[in-house]
Amino acid sequence: MKTLEQDLPELRPGQSVELLKELHILTREGRINQDSRRKLKQVYHLVQFIEKLLAQVPDAPGHPTLADFGAGKSYLGFILYDLVLRQRAEGHVYGIETRTELVERSRALAQRLGFGRMSFLAIRAEDAASESALPEAIDLVTALHACDTATDDAIAFGLRRKARHMALVPCCQAELAGWLRKEKAQALSRTPLAELWRHPLHTRELGSQLTNVLRCLYLEAMGYQVTVTELVGWEHSMKNELILATRTGQPKRAAAQRLRAILAEFGLQGLEVLRYPGLQ
Ligand SMILES: C[S@@+](CC[C@H](N)C(=O)[O-])C[C@H]1O[C@@H](n2cnc3c(N)ncnc32)[C@H](O)[C@@H]1O
């Protein structure tokens, strides 16, 4: 029988096996099933990207600060803490999650493990920007498969608090597809490009693609440098797009213009005030 290290090559020296058991990623006997392996791979990959971004954050009392949107069971927050923050004297992870039972579970687990610099807030992502329990100075905003518009709320929060970095892996997206659907008949009479979203399946796919394209343009327009990459191989997850953004403080007018032009082309101008406020 393989040892845990052979079975799980991603496991790092010094990493808490107890934590992985507490998170039910490993069984009590230290074994792992396919679903957990897939999840762990995603989390590890994201942690690697985040680690590199955090290495650029200057040392300062209380930092780095991280906000994890749509935290769920907080696999990401706990593993980040274990691998990155535990050996540092400073830094704090804030988990944002609507489901109170998950928040309470995470609080209890952090206490059991002695992970003192973790907080879990039972709030909606859209309310985070006005939440006083979250610090003003946020170094990194992350969201791993936060549902639908929770990723947009994470972006809005990051912009409001001038986060240094954002690392976002969007989930399913319904909002923009809904807008495309509503305007479909009109679009079909206006442009042959509307064939791109005539069939319901295509409406969903294009809605998803367009949402992420607009998010990237918005971030650029608001003063972030953006890269888009794969989180893990497509065999591990269909929701695999990773948007990395780093604040430059230099808004790009051209990106704002492009964003507006795309909204107009798709008949989505109504989305600007809702999702892309503050464009120049
Ligand atoms: C697909 S799960 C992902 C959980 C976790 N990030 C992970 O990758 O394991 C999405 C989580 O986002 C939470 N969520 C959905 N909408 C939210 C919102 N508007 N504000 C805060 N949390 C939200 C859900 O309750 C759920 O736990």
The ligand as an ORCA input file, in Angstrom:
! r2SCAN-3c Opt
* xyz 0 1
  C     -19.410     26.251     -4.951
  S     -19.196     26.746     -3.296
  C     -17.469     26.994     -3.227
  C     -16.954     26.951     -1.824
  C     -15.441     27.104     -1.658
  N     -14.954     28.366     -2.132
  C     -14.736     25.965     -2.328
  O     -14.183     26.147     -3.409
  O     -14.759     24.872     -1.760
  C     -19.849     28.392     -3.303
  C     -20.092     28.973     -1.906
  O     -20.435     30.347     -2.046
  C     -21.464     30.656     -1.117
  N     -22.153     31.833     -1.648
  C     -22.986     31.878     -2.732
  N     -23.434     33.127     -2.932
  C     -22.871     33.893     -1.951
  C     -22.949     35.264     -1.630
  N     -23.685     36.096     -2.354
  N     -22.259     35.712     -0.576
  C     -21.481     34.863      0.165
  N     -21.372     33.545     -0.097
  C     -22.050     33.064     -1.134
  C     -22.312     29.385     -1.072
  O     -23.066     29.301      0.118
  C     -21.238     28.312     -1.166
  O     -20.796     27.900      0.094
*
